[in-house]
């Protein structure tokens, strides 16, 4: 029996280089060795109240990008979260044994309270419970997550173990963080501050679907400084971020060439950015072509989503049937 892997991405828009190199590239390798469930977390996205038009469009973007990157619906189960209502039923059962104090102590919840004090909704508070339901519904043991999600994964183990103790049954296995490679890839953004992410704005991200012109324009505006003031000096964060991006998309010779120029105080950021942009255009070209093709094939997209829902529901219905029996729900 292959171990089960579950991973979801919120439907908040198109995938960018950070999503691809930080996660999806590994998913493509995983699908040959594990029983993989990759879903679009549209219920999770409701905490920020998207419009109906944006919600559907964002879901489609993620499905298209997943397929264009190489996820195979015959090898993996690719589905939309809201197509599997059993997840919400398990979410309800787990909520009955999740306590206010532990939910309020979650770091992500406290961060949201600080950053969005006018939108502290119950969905944000119980976000870790829904994430636990996403994982436990398929009895997953491996969950590819970043550092910022490890506390949520720990809570998923807590909720699963609590259910097991309450009903005196070793039913849910413990899920653990999983990386396919020993070294996690850090993909910085273009704003000079941290990792690539949509919350910092489109200018911070290189989307897989971006045109070559858009990529060149964004990279040309990336944050730099006045240049090195002494040989072999340590690079400031904004400059190191651009070198880290070059390390991901360029050849080793190209990276070494510009690194040597920086160390000799001879680097010209204009030339450096032009090279970085062209290497990004080349790296994203195959995916960009497939995105444009798949996005216009609605019949194929419908087939993929329906197949994924069918496979995901088969697993979820089995779990819910057993969970109901353990809790004591029985037909008259």
C-alpha positions as CSV (number, residue, x, y, z in Angstrom):
1,X,0.0,0.0,0.0
2,X,1.4,3.4,-1.0
3,X,1.4,6.1,1.7
4,X,-1.1,8.9,1.2
5,X,-0.1,12.5,0.6
6,X,-2.5,15.4,0.8
7,X,-1.8,19.0,-0.2
8,X,-4.1,21.9,-0.9
9,X,-3.6,25.4,-2.3
10,X,-6.0,28.3,-1.6
11,X,-7.9,29.5,-4.7
12,X,-6.6,33.0,-4.5
13,X,-5.3,33.3,-8.1
14,X,-2.7,32.1,-10.5
15,X,0.4,30.1,-9.5
16,X,3.8,31.8,-9.4
17,X,7.4,30.7,-9.4
18,X,7.3,30.3,-5.6
19,X,4.4,27.8,-5.9
20,X,6.1,25.9,-8.6
21,X,9.7,25.6,-7.3
22,X,8.6,25.5,-3.6
23,X,5.9,22.9,-4.0
24,X,4.4,21.8,-7.4
25,X,7.7,20.6,-8.9
26,X,7.9,18.1,-6.0
27,X,4.3,17.1,-6.4
28,X,5.1,15.9,-10.0
29,X,7.7,13.5,-8.6
30,X,5.5,12.4,-5.7
31,X,2.6,11.3,-7.9
32,X,4.7,8.3,-9.1
33,X,5.5,7.0,-5.6
34,X,2.6,8.0,-3.4
35,X,-1.2,8.0,-3.3
36,X,-1.6,11.7,-3.9
37,X,-4.6,14.0,-3.3
38,X,-4.0,17.6,-4.6
39,X,-6.9,20.0,-4.0
40,X,-8.0,23.6,-4.6
41,X,-9.0,25.0,-1.2
42,X,-11.9,27.1,-2.2
43,X,-13.7,26.9,1.2
44,X,-10.6,28.2,2.9
45,X,-10.6,31.2,0.5
46,X,-14.0,32.3,1.8
47,X,-12.4,33.9,4.9
48,X,-11.5,36.8,2.7
49,X,-14.9,37.0,1.0
50,X,-14.2,36.8,-2.8
51,X,-16.9,37.7,-5.2
52,X,-18.6,34.8,-7.0
53,X,-16.9,35.7,-10.3
54,X,-13.5,35.8,-8.7
55,X,-14.0,32.6,-6.7
56,X,-14.8,30.6,-9.8
57,X,-12.1,32.2,-12.0
58,X,-9.4,31.6,-9.3
59,X,-10.4,28.0,-9.0
60,X,-10.1,27.5,-12.7
61,X,-6.7,29.3,-12.8
62,X,-5.3,26.9,-10.2
63,X,-6.6,23.8,-11.9
64,X,-5.2,24.9,-15.3
65,X,-1.8,25.8,-13.7
66,X,-1.6,22.4,-11.9
67,X,-2.2,20.5,-15.1
68,X,0.2,22.7,-17.1
69,X,2.9,22.1,-14.6
70,X,2.6,18.3,-15.1
71,X,0.2,17.0,-12.5
72,X,-1.5,14.0,-14.1
73,X,-5.2,13.3,-13.2
74,X,-4.7,9.6,-14.0
75,X,-1.8,9.4,-11.4
76,X,-3.1,11.9,-8.8
77,X,-6.5,12.9,-7.5
78,X,-6.9,16.5,-8.4
79,X,-10.1,18.0,-7.0
80,X,-11.9,21.1,-5.9
81,X,-12.5,21.1,-2.1
82,X,-16.1,22.1,-2.3
83,X,-16.9,19.1,-4.6
84,X,-16.4,16.9,-1.6
85,X,-19.1,17.7,1.0
86,X,-17.9,14.9,3.3
87,X,-15.0,17.2,4.3
88,X,-17.5,19.7,5.9
89,X,-19.2,16.8,7.8
90,X,-15.8,15.8,9.3
91,X,-15.1,19.4,10.0
92,X,-18.2,19.6,12.1
93,X,-17.4,16.5,14.1
94,X,-13.8,17.7,14.7
95,X,-15.1,21.2,15.7
96,X,-17.1,19.6,18.5
97,X,-13.8,18.6,20.1
98,X,-11.7,21.6,19.3
99,X,-11.5,24.2,22.1
100,X,-11.6,27.9,22.0
101,X,-8.4,28.4,23.9
102,X,-6.2,26.3,21.6
103,X,-7.8,27.9,18.5
104,X,-7.2,31.4,19.7
105,X,-3.5,30.5,20.5
106,X,-2.8,29.5,16.9
107,X,-0.1,31.9,15.6
108,X,-1.8,32.4,12.2
109,X,-5.1,33.4,13.9
110,X,-3.3,35.9,16.1
111,X,-1.5,37.3,13.0
112,X,-4.9,37.7,11.2
113,X,-6.4,39.4,14.2
114,X,-3.6,42.0,14.2
115,X,-3.5,42.5,10.4
116,X,-7.3,42.4,9.7
117,X,-9.1,43.4,13.0
118,X,-12.3,44.2,11.0
119,X,-12.6,40.7,9.6
120,X,-12.0,38.3,12.6
121,X,-14.6,35.7,11.4
122,X,-15.2,32.2,12.8
123,X,-13.7,30.7,9.6
124,X,-10.4,32.2,10.5
125,X,-10.7,30.8,14.1
126,X,-11.5,27.3,13.0
127,X,-9.2,27.3,9.9
128,X,-6.9,24.7,11.5
129,X,-10.0,22.4,12.0
130,X,-10.9,22.6,8.4
131,X,-7.3,21.9,7.4
132,X,-7.3,18.9,9.7
133,X,-10.5,17.6,8.0
134,X,-8.9,18.0,4.6
135,X,-6.0,15.8,5.8
136,X,-7.8,13.3,7.9
137,X,-10.6,12.6,5.5
138,X,-8.1,10.6,3.4
139,X,-6.1,9.3,6.4
140,X,-3.0,11.0,5.0
141,X,0.3,10.5,6.7
142,X,2.4,12.9,4.6
143,X,1.6,16.6,4.1
144,X,3.9,18.9,2.2
145,X,3.8,22.1,4.2
146,X,6.0,25.1,4.8
147,X,7.2,26.3,8.2
148,X,4.2,28.6,8.5
149,X,1.8,25.6,8.4
150,X,3.6,23.3,10.8
151,X,1.6,24.4,13.8
152,X,-1.6,23.7,11.9
153,X,-0.3,20.2,11.1
154,X,0.5,19.7,14.8
155,X,-3.1,20.7,15.5
156,X,-4.4,18.2,12.9
157,X,-2.5,15.4,14.8
158,X,-4.1,16.7,18.1
159,X,-7.6,16.6,16.7
160,X,-7.1,13.2,15.2
161,X,-5.6,11.7,18.4
162,X,-8.4,13.3,20.5
163,X,-11.0,11.7,18.3
164,X,-9.2,8.3,18.6
165,X,-9.1,8.6,22.4
166,X,-12.7,9.8,22.7
167,X,-14.0,6.8,20.7
168,X,-11.4,4.4,22.0
169,X,-10.2,3.5,18.5
170,X,-6.9,4.0,16.7
171,X,-8.7,5.3,13.6
172,X,-6.9,8.3,12.3
173,X,-3.1,8.0,11.6
174,X,-0.8,10.9,12.5
175,X,0.1,13.1,9.6
176,X,3.6,14.6,9.4
177,X,5.3,17.3,7.4
178,X,6.9,16.0,4.3
179,X,9.4,17.3,1.8
180,X,10.4,15.3,-1.2
181,X,13.9,16.8,-1.0
182,X,16.2,17.4,1.9
183,X,16.7,21.0,0.9
184,X,13.6,23.2,0.7
185,X,13.7,25.8,-2.1
186,X,13.3,29.4,-0.9
187,X,11.8,31.5,-3.7
188,X,12.1,35.2,-2.9
189,X,9.9,37.9,-4.3
190,X,10.9,41.0,-6.3
191,X,10.2,43.5,-3.5
192,X,13.5,42.8,-1.7
193,X,11.8,41.8,1.6
194,X,11.0,38.1,1.7
195,X,9.4,35.2,-0.1
196,X,7.3,35.5,-3.3
197,X,3.6,35.8,-2.5
198,X,0.4,37.2,-3.9
199,X,-0.4,39.1,-0.7
200,X,2.4,41.5,-1.4
201,X,1.0,42.4,-4.8
202,X,1.4,41.3,-8.4
203,X,4.6,43.2,-8.8
204,X,6.2,40.9,-6.3
205,X,5.4,37.7,-8.2
206,X,6.3,36.1,-11.5
207,X,3.3,34.1,-12.5
208,X,3.7,31.0,-14.6
209,X,1.2,32.5,-17.1
210,X,3.0,35.9,-17.3
211,X,3.9,37.0,-20.8
212,X,7.6,37.6,-21.6
213,X,6.9,41.3,-21.7
214,X,5.3,41.2,-18.2
215,X,8.2,39.3,-16.8
216,X,10.8,41.7,-18.2
217,X,8.8,44.7,-16.9
218,X,8.5,43.2,-13.4
219,X,12.2,42.2,-13.1
220,X,13.3,45.6,-14.4
221,X,11.5,47.2,-11.5
222,X,12.8,44.8,-8.8
223,X,14.4,46.4,-5.8
224,X,18.2,46.9,-5.9
225,X,20.6,49.4,-4.3
226,X,23.5,51.7,-5.4
227,X,25.8,48.7,-5.9
228,X,28.6,47.2,-3.8
229,X,31.0,49.6,-2.1
230,X,33.8,47.1,-1.4
231,X,35.0,43.9,-2.9
232,X,33.5,40.5,-1.7
233,X,31.1,42.3,0.6
234,X,28.0,40.5,1.9
235,X,25.0,41.1,-0.3
236,X,22.0,43.1,1.2
237,X,18.8,41.1,1.4
238,X,17.2,42.6,-1.7
239,X,20.3,41.8,-3.8
240,X,20.7,38.3,-2.4
241,X,17.1,37.7,-3.2
242,X,17.7,38.4,-6.9
243,X,20.8,36.1,-6.8
244,X,18.7,33.4,-5.2
245,X,16.2,33.7,-8.0
246,X,19.0,33.5,-10.6
247,X,20.2,30.3,-8.8
248,X,16.8,28.8,-9.5
249,X,16.2,29.7,-13.1
250,X,19.7,30.2,-14.6
251,X,22.7,28.1,-15.3
252,X,25.5,27.7,-12.8
253,X,27.9,29.5,-15.2
254,X,25.6,32.5,-15.5
255,X,25.2,32.7,-11.7
256,X,29.0,32.5,-11.2
257,X,29.6,35.2,-13.8
258,X,27.4,37.7,-12.1
259,X,28.6,36.7,-8.7
260,X,32.2,37.4,-9.7
261,X,31.2,40.8,-11.2
262,X,29.5,41.7,-7.9
263,X,32.5,40.6,-5.8
264,X,34.8,42.8,-8.1
265,X,32.4,45.8,-7.8
266,X,31.9,45.6,-11.6
267,X,28.3,44.5,-11.7
268,X,25.7,46.5,-13.7
269,X,22.3,45.8,-12.3
270,X,20.6,46.6,-15.7
271,X,22.6,43.7,-17.4
272,X,22.0,41.5,-14.4
273,X,18.2,42.0,-14.5
274,X,18.0,41.5,-18.3
275,X,19.7,38.2,-18.0
276,X,17.5,37.1,-15.0
277,X,14.4,38.1,-16.9
278,X,15.4,36.2,-20.0
279,X,16.1,33.1,-18.0
280,X,12.7,33.4,-16.3
281,X,11.1,33.6,-19.7
282,X,12.8,30.4,-20.8
283,X,12.0,28.6,-17.6
284,X,8.3,29.4,-17.8
285,X,7.9,29.0,-21.5
286,X,6.7,25.4,-21.6
287,X,4.2,26.0,-18.8
288,X,3.0,29.2,-20.4
289,X,2.2,27.5,-23.7
290,X,0.3,24.6,-21.9
291,X,-1.6,27.1,-19.7
292,X,-2.9,29.0,-22.8
293,X,-3.9,25.7,-24.5
294,X,-5.6,24.0,-21.5
295,X,-7.4,27.2,-20.4
296,X,-9.4,27.1,-23.6
297,X,-10.3,23.4,-23.4
298,X,-13.4,23.6,-21.1
299,X,-14.4,20.0,-21.9
300,X,-11.1,18.7,-20.7
301,X,-11.2,20.8,-17.5
302,X,-14.7,19.6,-16.8
303,X,-13.6,16.0,-17.2
304,X,-10.6,16.4,-14.9
305,X,-12.5,18.1,-12.1
306,X,-15.4,15.5,-12.3
307,X,-12.9,12.6,-12.2
308,X,-11.1,14.2,-9.3
309,X,-14.3,14.7,-7.3
310,X,-15.4,11.1,-8.0
311,X,-12.1,9.7,-6.7
312,X,-11.9,12.1,-3.7
313,X,-15.5,11.4,-2.7
314,X,-14.9,7.6,-2.8
315,X,-12.2,8.0,-0.2
316,X,-14.1,10.6,1.8
317,X,-17.4,8.6,1.9
318,X,-15.5,5.6,3.2
319,X,-14.1,7.6,6.0
320,X,-17.3,9.3,6.9
321,X,-19.2,6.0,7.0
322,X,-16.7,4.6,9.5
323,X,-16.6,7.9,11.5
324,X,-20.4,7.9,11.8
325,X,-20.3,4.3,13.1
326,X,-17.6,5.1,15.7
327,X,-19.5,8.2,16.9
328,X,-22.8,6.2,17.2
329,X,-24.9,7.5,14.4
330,X,-27.0,4.5,13.2
331,X,-30.1,4.1,11.0
332,X,-33.4,3.1,12.6
